[in-house]
Amino acid sequence: MRSAGGLDTSIEIEQDNQSYTDFENDLVRRRFIRKSYLILAAQLLVTMGLVTALVLWDAFYEYIEVHPMLIFVALGILLVISLLLSCCSDLRRKSPINYICLIIFTLAQTFLLAVVSCRYDTKVILMAAGSTALICVALSLFAMQTKWDFTPLRGVLLISLIVLLILGLLLYFFRSYMLMIIYCSIGVFVYSVFIIYDTQLMVGGNHAYAIGPDEHVFAALNLYIDILQIFLFLLHIIGCDN
């Protein structure tokens, strides 16, 4: 799973004939995919609704400026839940604790997204949201139809995230418009590949790696993070001049 800071802490599960024999059944796989996308859709609807309400609430940004510690609390929640769900495979499979963690993570991520979005015009937010939707739908369809297997690219994607982290640190100390555009463009590309990667992990089939049939929360959360990261990078690119 990628945390809000962009680090990859995910643990993918290689397909095993003994462990996931039932997952080879098309009906089981379709149910798993449908359930994962329903969870993802619920996350996105909650996020869009709450972000819209908070951005339109003028007192919200003023409250955050007075209480900036809330941002660090939300970041801490994201980090803790990311580590729990990534490192504790039993936890992310056990209901209802996995759903509780998912809800808390979604609310914390939504809060941080609202804080960032408050700095941009409504037009910029809508453009970034629309672009994100088009990119993610196109990439998801591509991931399901292509014969190329992206699941063995874990190492390459991890290196890409490290590069993003280094560029992010440089950007923090050396403010530069050009560096910001380069950083965000690389970010959009990396997380676009992650959309394909996580989608193929979810759909299984002939891919080298797959997520188990009881990992619907984990699968939805991975895609949720990918989508929001693409949105944030596009938001910075489109609103960079504002």
C-alpha atoms as a printed R data frame, in Angstrom:
    type eleno elety resid chain resno       x       y       z
1   ATOM     1    CA   MET     A     1   0.000   0.000   0.000
2   ATOM     2    CA   ARG     A     2   1.236   3.508  -0.713
3   ATOM     3    CA   SER     A     3   0.936   5.836   2.192
4   ATOM     4    CA   ALA     A     4   0.026   9.494   1.860
5   ATOM     5    CA   GLY     A     5   3.695  10.338   1.687
6   ATOM     6    CA   GLY     A     6   4.092   8.102  -1.355
7   ATOM     7    CA   LEU     A     7   6.094   5.248   0.187
8   ATOM     8    CA   ASP     A     8   5.261   1.759  -0.988
9   ATOM     9    CA   THR     A     9   4.638  -0.625   1.897
10  ATOM    10    CA   SER     A    10   2.437  -3.068   0.055
11  ATOM    11    CA   ILE     A    11   2.753  -6.807   0.279
12  ATOM    12    CA   GLU     A    12   1.519  -8.584  -2.805
13  ATOM    13    CA   ILE     A    13   0.612 -12.231  -2.592
14  ATOM    14    CA   GLU     A    14   1.924 -14.524  -5.284
15  ATOM    15    CA   GLN     A    15  -0.675 -16.842  -6.722
16  ATOM    16    CA   ASP     A    16  -0.475 -20.254  -5.151
17  ATOM    17    CA   ASN     A    17  -2.290 -23.291  -6.521
18  ATOM    18    CA   GLN     A    18  -3.068 -24.579  -3.035
19  ATOM    19    CA   SER     A    19  -4.068 -21.305  -1.353
20  ATOM    20    CA   TYR     A    20  -6.050 -19.738  -4.193
21  ATOM    21    CA   THR     A    21  -7.473 -22.659  -6.123
22  ATOM    22    CA   ASP     A    22 -10.973 -21.337  -5.561
23  ATOM    23    CA   PHE     A    23  -9.896 -17.924  -6.807
24  ATOM    24    CA   GLU     A    24  -9.222 -19.436 -10.216
25  ATOM    25    CA   ASN     A    25 -12.963 -19.888 -10.533
26  ATOM    26    CA   ASP     A    26 -14.308 -17.091 -12.742
27  ATOM    27    CA   LEU     A    27 -17.392 -16.598 -10.566
28  ATOM    28    CA   VAL     A    28 -15.328 -16.151  -7.396
29  ATOM    29    CA   ARG     A    29 -12.997 -13.746  -9.145
30  ATOM    30    CA   ARG     A    30 -15.878 -11.672 -10.545
31  ATOM    31    CA   ARG     A    31 -17.465 -11.420  -7.116
32  ATOM    32    CA   PHE     A    32 -14.136 -10.349  -5.633
33  ATOM    33    CA   ILE     A    33 -13.618  -7.674  -8.308
34  ATOM    34    CA   ARG     A    34 -17.195  -6.400  -7.941
35  ATOM    35    CA   LYS     A    35 -16.865  -6.179  -4.157
36  ATOM    36    CA   SER     A    36 -13.514  -4.381  -4.402
37  ATOM    37    CA   TYR     A    37 -14.906  -1.806  -6.838
38  ATOM    38    CA   LEU     A    38 -18.016  -1.270  -4.702
39  ATOM    39    CA   ILE     A    39 -15.798  -0.505  -1.706
40  ATOM    40    CA   LEU     A    40 -13.668   1.798  -3.845
41  ATOM    41    CA   ALA     A    41 -16.761   3.596  -5.173
42  ATOM    42    CA   ALA     A    42 -18.033   4.127  -1.610
43  ATOM    43    CA   GLN     A    43 -14.660   5.555  -0.578
44  ATOM    44    CA   LEU     A    44 -14.566   7.943  -3.507
45  ATOM    45    CA   LEU     A    45 -18.164   9.096  -2.969
46  ATOM    46    CA   VAL     A    46 -17.497   9.807   0.717
47  ATOM    47    CA   THR     A    47 -14.270  11.611  -0.143
48  ATOM    48    CA   MET     A    48 -15.823  13.744  -2.897
49  ATOM    49    CA   GLY     A    49 -18.823  14.641  -0.750
50  ATOM    50    CA   LEU     A    50 -16.835  15.607   2.334
51  ATOM    51    CA   VAL     A    51 -14.132  17.456   0.409
52  ATOM    52    CA   THR     A    52 -16.781  19.481  -1.424
53  ATOM    53    CA   ALA     A    53 -18.508  20.366   1.842
54  ATOM    54    CA   LEU     A    54 -15.273  21.324   3.604
55  ATOM    55    CA   VAL     A    55 -13.924  23.383   0.704
56  ATOM    56    CA   LEU     A    56 -17.190  25.342   0.485
57  ATOM    57    CA   TRP     A    57 -17.176  25.897   4.258
58  ATOM    58    CA   ASP     A    58 -15.184  29.103   4.690
59  ATOM    59    CA   ALA     A    59 -14.505  28.504   8.375
60  ATOM    60    CA   PHE     A    60 -12.750  25.190   7.685
61  ATOM    61    CA   TYR     A    61  -9.461  26.606   6.372
62  ATOM    62    CA   GLU     A    62  -9.409  29.261   9.094
63  ATOM    63    CA   TYR     A    63  -9.867  26.523  11.697
64  ATOM    64    CA   ILE     A    64  -6.964  24.525  10.230
65  ATOM    65    CA   GLU     A    65  -4.710  27.585  10.340
66  ATOM    66    CA   VAL     A    66  -5.492  27.944  14.050
67  ATOM    67    CA   HIS     A    67  -5.110  24.194  14.725
68  ATOM    68    CA   PRO     A    68  -2.336  22.938  12.368
69  ATOM    69    CA   MET     A    69  -1.659  19.950  14.634
70  ATOM    70    CA   LEU     A    70  -4.732  18.280  13.145
71  ATOM    71    CA   ILE     A    71  -2.763  17.801   9.931
72  ATOM    72    CA   PHE     A    72  -0.015  15.899  11.749
73  ATOM    73    CA   VAL     A    73  -2.607  13.828  13.607
74  ATOM    74    CA   ALA     A    74  -4.199  12.827  10.287
75  ATOM    75    CA   LEU     A    75  -0.782  11.984   8.817
76  ATOM    76    CA   GLY     A    76  -0.010   9.847  11.868
77  ATOM    77    CA   ILE     A    77  -3.303   7.986  11.475
78  ATOM    78    CA   LEU     A    78  -2.523   7.279   7.817
79  ATOM    79    CA   LEU     A    79   0.949   5.992   8.662
80  ATOM    80    CA   VAL     A    80  -0.225   3.720  11.483
81  ATOM    81    CA   ILE     A    81  -3.117   2.200   9.521
82  ATOM    82    CA   SER     A    82  -0.917   1.787   6.430
83  ATOM    83    CA   LEU     A    83   1.624  -0.186   8.456
84  ATOM    84    CA   LEU     A    84  -1.075  -2.256  10.167
85  ATOM    85    CA   LEU     A    85  -2.838  -3.242   6.955
86  ATOM    86    CA   SER     A    86   0.417  -3.830   5.075
87  ATOM    87    CA   CYS     A    87   2.253  -5.854   7.693
88  ATOM    88    CA   CYS     A    88  -0.633  -7.706   9.364
89  ATOM    89    CA   SER     A    89  -2.229  -9.899   6.718
90  ATOM    90    CA   ASP     A    90  -4.700 -11.403   9.201
91  ATOM    91    CA   LEU     A    91  -5.879  -7.941  10.247
92  ATOM    92    CA   ARG     A    92  -6.737  -6.788   6.743
93  ATOM    93    CA   ARG     A    93  -8.695 -10.008   6.122
94  ATOM    94    CA   LYS     A    94 -10.633  -9.991   9.393
95  ATOM    95    CA   SER     A    95 -14.042  -8.328   9.430
96  ATOM    96    CA   PRO     A    96 -15.123  -5.891  10.852
97  ATOM    97    CA   ILE     A    97 -11.703  -4.612  11.934
98  ATOM    98    CA   ASN     A    98 -10.529  -4.276   8.326
99  ATOM    99    CA   TYR     A    99 -13.576  -2.134   7.481
100 ATOM   100    CA   ILE     A   100 -13.054  -0.002  10.583
101 ATOM   101    CA   CYS     A   101  -9.449   0.640   9.562
102 ATOM   102    CA   LEU     A   102 -10.622   1.413   6.030
103 ATOM   103    CA   ILE     A   103 -13.179   3.958   7.250
104 ATOM   104    CA   ILE     A   104 -10.678   5.697   9.549
105 ATOM   105    CA   PHE     A   105  -8.068   5.788   6.774
106 ATOM   106    CA   THR     A   106 -10.591   7.196   4.291
107 ATOM   107    CA   LEU     A   107 -11.714   9.942   6.672
108 ATOM   108    CA   ALA     A   108  -8.128  10.940   7.527
109 ATOM   109    CA   GLN     A   109  -7.148  10.994   3.849
110 ATOM   110    CA   THR     A   110 -10.276  12.991   3.012
111 ATOM   111    CA   PHE     A   111  -9.419  15.556   5.671
112 ATOM   112    CA   LEU     A   112  -5.902  16.043   4.267
113 ATOM   113    CA   LEU     A   113  -7.250  16.237   0.731
114 ATOM   114    CA   ALA     A   114  -9.684  18.956   1.812
115 ATOM   115    CA   VAL     A   115  -6.842  20.934   3.427
116 ATOM   116    CA   VAL     A   116  -4.872  20.855   0.172
117 ATOM   117    CA   SER     A   117  -7.901  21.568  -2.027
118 ATOM   118    CA   CYS     A   118  -8.789  24.702  -0.037
119 ATOM   119    CA   ARG     A   119  -5.748  26.401  -1.557
120 ATOM   120    CA   TYR     A   120  -7.079  26.115  -5.110
121 ATOM   121    CA   ASP     A   121  -9.957  27.605  -7.077
122 ATOM   122    CA   THR     A   122 -13.048  25.503  -7.657
123 ATOM   123    CA   LYS     A   123 -12.360  25.480 -11.408
124 ATOM   124    CA   VAL     A   124  -8.892  24.012 -10.841
125 ATOM   125    CA   ILE     A   125 -10.289  21.318  -8.531
126 ATOM   126    CA   LEU     A   126 -12.955  20.329 -11.052
127 ATOM   127    CA   MET     A   127 -10.425  20.167 -13.895
128 ATOM   128    CA   ALA     A   128  -8.104  17.979 -11.812
129 ATOM   129    CA   ALA     A   129 -10.988  15.713 -10.748
130 ATOM   130    CA   GLY     A   130 -12.246  15.312 -14.322
131 ATOM   131    CA   SER     A   131  -8.761  14.591 -15.664
132 ATOM   132    CA   THR     A   132  -8.174  12.055 -12.899
133 ATOM   133    CA   ALA     A   133 -11.434  10.256 -13.683
134 ATOM   134    CA   LEU     A   134 -10.625   9.998 -17.397
135 ATOM   135    CA   ILE     A   135  -7.072   8.776 -16.742
136 ATOM   136    CA   CYS     A   136  -8.114   6.172 -14.168
137 ATOM   137    CA   VAL     A   137 -10.984   4.758 -16.236
138 ATOM   138    CA   ALA     A   138  -8.790   4.507 -19.341
139 ATOM   139    CA   LEU     A   139  -5.933   2.868 -17.435
140 ATOM   140    CA   SER     A   140  -8.242   0.400 -15.679
141 ATOM   141    CA   LEU     A   141  -9.735  -0.715 -18.990
142 ATOM   142    CA   PHE     A   142  -6.249  -1.007 -20.450
143 ATOM   143    CA   ALA     A   143  -5.053  -3.087 -17.481
144 ATOM   144    CA   MET     A   144  -7.921  -5.540 -17.895
145 ATOM   145    CA   GLN     A   145  -7.521  -5.917 -21.675
146 ATOM   146    CA   THR     A   146  -3.776  -5.828 -22.277
147 ATOM   147    CA   LYS     A   147  -1.653  -8.970 -22.544
148 ATOM   148    CA   TRP     A   148   1.267  -7.168 -20.928
149 ATOM   149    CA   ASP     A   149   1.830  -8.239 -17.339
150 ATOM   150    CA   PHE     A   150   2.757  -5.317 -15.080
151 ATOM   151    CA   THR     A   151   2.722  -7.285 -11.809
152 ATOM   152    CA   PRO     A   152   6.432  -8.246 -11.918
153 ATOM   153    CA   LEU     A   153   7.355  -4.522 -11.865
154 ATOM   154    CA   ARG     A   154   7.301  -4.240  -8.072
155 ATOM   155    CA   GLY     A   155  10.991  -3.444  -7.834
156 ATOM   156    CA   VAL     A   156  10.855  -0.803 -10.571
157 ATOM   157    CA   LEU     A   157   7.857   0.861  -8.948
158 ATOM   158    CA   LEU     A   158   9.558   0.889  -5.552
159 ATOM   159    CA   ILE     A   159  12.597   2.609  -7.068
160 ATOM   160    CA   SER     A   160  10.281   5.118  -8.736
161 ATOM   161    CA   LEU     A   161   8.717   5.944  -5.374
162 ATOM   162    CA   ILE     A   162  12.160   6.482  -3.864
163 ATOM   163    CA   VAL     A   163  12.962   8.911  -6.691
164 ATOM   164    CA   LEU     A   164   9.686  10.705  -5.991
165 ATOM   165    CA   LEU     A   165  10.582  10.960  -2.312
166 ATOM   166    CA   ILE     A   166  14.003  12.427  -3.085
167 ATOM   167    CA   LEU     A   167  12.519  14.930  -5.545
168 ATOM   168    CA   GLY     A   168   9.902  15.850  -2.943
169 ATOM   169    CA   LEU     A   169  12.623  16.612  -0.382
170 ATOM   170    CA   LEU     A   170  14.517  18.711  -2.926
171 ATOM   171    CA   LEU     A   171  11.330  20.579  -3.736
172 ATOM   172    CA   TYR     A   172  10.780  21.307  -0.048
173 ATOM   173    CA   PHE     A   173  14.182  22.960   0.327
174 ATOM   174    CA   PHE     A   174  14.536  24.454  -3.158
175 ATOM   175    CA   ARG     A   175  11.310  26.040  -4.336
176 ATOM   176    CA   SER     A   176  11.178  25.928  -8.116
177 ATOM   177    CA   TYR     A   177   8.297  26.116 -10.580
178 ATOM   178    CA   MET     A   178  10.108  23.866 -13.062
179 ATOM   179    CA   LEU     A   179  11.043  21.330 -10.395
180 ATOM   180    CA   MET     A   180   7.423  21.263  -9.235
181 ATOM   181    CA   ILE     A   181   6.183  20.509 -12.763
182 ATOM   182    CA   ILE     A   182   8.798  17.766 -13.214
183 ATOM   183    CA   TYR     A   183   8.008  16.250  -9.822
184 ATOM   184    CA   CYS     A   184   4.236  16.222 -10.382
185 ATOM   185    CA   SER     A   185   4.579  14.890 -13.933
186 ATOM   186    CA   ILE     A   186   6.728  12.000 -12.727
187 ATOM   187    CA   GLY     A   187   4.206  11.431  -9.937
188 ATOM   188    CA   VAL     A   188   1.294  11.202 -12.370
189 ATOM   189    CA   PHE     A   189   3.230   8.726 -14.509
190 ATOM   190    CA   VAL     A   190   4.328   6.532 -11.585
191 ATOM   191    CA   TYR     A   191   0.867   6.312 -10.053
192 ATOM   192    CA   SER     A   192  -0.669   5.721 -13.478
193 ATOM   193    CA   VAL     A   193   1.502   2.619 -13.716
194 ATOM   194    CA   PHE     A   194   0.382   1.744 -10.187
195 ATOM   195    CA   ILE     A   195  -3.252   1.890 -11.353
196 ATOM   196    CA   ILE     A   196  -2.453  -0.742 -13.986
197 ATOM   197    CA   TYR     A   197  -0.355  -2.751 -11.530
198 ATOM   198    CA   ASP     A   198  -2.955  -2.797  -8.723
199 ATOM   199    CA   THR     A   199  -5.773  -3.519 -11.167
200 ATOM   200    CA   GLN     A   200  -3.935  -6.549 -12.538
201 ATOM   201    CA   LEU     A   201  -3.188  -7.721  -8.992
202 ATOM   202    CA   MET     A   202  -6.916  -7.576  -8.344
203 ATOM   203    CA   VAL     A   203  -8.184  -9.236 -11.532
204 ATOM   204    CA   GLY     A   204  -5.677 -12.112 -11.313
205 ATOM   205    CA   GLY     A   205  -5.866 -14.468 -14.267
206 ATOM   206    CA   ASN     A   206  -2.623 -15.125 -16.146
207 ATOM   207    CA   HIS     A   207  -0.622 -12.476 -14.292
208 ATOM   208    CA   ALA     A   208   2.449 -13.486 -12.292
209 ATOM   209    CA   TYR     A   209   1.057 -12.111  -9.026
210 ATOM   210    CA   ALA     A   210  -2.425 -11.655  -7.593
211 ATOM   211    CA   ILE     A   211  -4.193 -10.642  -4.396
212 ATOM   212    CA   GLY     A   212  -6.109 -13.337  -2.555
213 ATOM   213    CA   PRO     A   213  -9.915 -13.596  -2.774
214 ATOM   214    CA   ASP     A   214 -10.356 -12.289   0.785
215 ATOM   215    CA   GLU     A   215  -8.260  -9.160   0.180
216 ATOM   216    CA   HIS     A   216 -11.046  -6.954  -1.176
217 ATOM   217    CA   VAL     A   217 -10.397  -4.197   1.392
218 ATOM   218    CA   PHE     A   218  -6.691  -4.194   0.591
219 ATOM   219    CA   ALA     A   219  -7.338  -4.142  -3.150
220 ATOM   220    CA   ALA     A   220  -9.785  -1.239  -2.903
221 ATOM   221    CA   LEU     A   221  -7.475   0.731  -0.632
222 ATOM   222    CA   ASN     A   222  -4.528   0.393  -3.016
223 ATOM   223    CA   LEU     A   223  -6.573   1.746  -5.928
224 ATOM   224    CA   TYR     A   224  -8.051   4.477  -3.728
225 ATOM   225    CA   ILE     A   225  -4.584   5.745  -2.833
226 ATOM   226    CA   ASP     A   226  -3.450   5.589  -6.463
227 ATOM   227    CA   ILE     A   227  -6.421   7.659  -7.628
228 ATOM   228    CA   LEU     A   228  -6.001  10.314  -4.943
229 ATOM   229    CA   GLN     A   229  -2.280  10.622  -5.615
230 ATOM   230    CA   ILE     A   230  -2.939  11.204  -9.317
231 ATOM   231    CA   PHE     A   231  -5.555  13.810  -8.389
232 ATOM   232    CA   LEU     A   232  -3.140  15.637  -6.071
233 ATOM   233    CA   PHE     A   233  -0.363  15.720  -8.643
234 ATOM   234    CA   LEU     A   234  -2.732  16.990 -11.339
235 ATOM   235    CA   LEU     A   235  -4.118  19.551  -8.913
236 ATOM   236    CA   HIS     A   236  -0.621  20.941  -8.373
237 ATOM   237    CA   ILE     A   237   0.137  20.967 -12.116
238 ATOM   238    CA   ILE     A   238  -3.102  22.666 -13.159
239 ATOM   239    CA   GLY     A   239  -3.090  25.121 -10.262
240 ATOM   240    CA   CYS     A   240   0.645  25.791 -10.232
241 ATOM   241    CA   ASP     A   241   0.232  29.317 -11.618
242 ATOM   242    CA   ASN     A   242  -2.463  30.256  -9.114
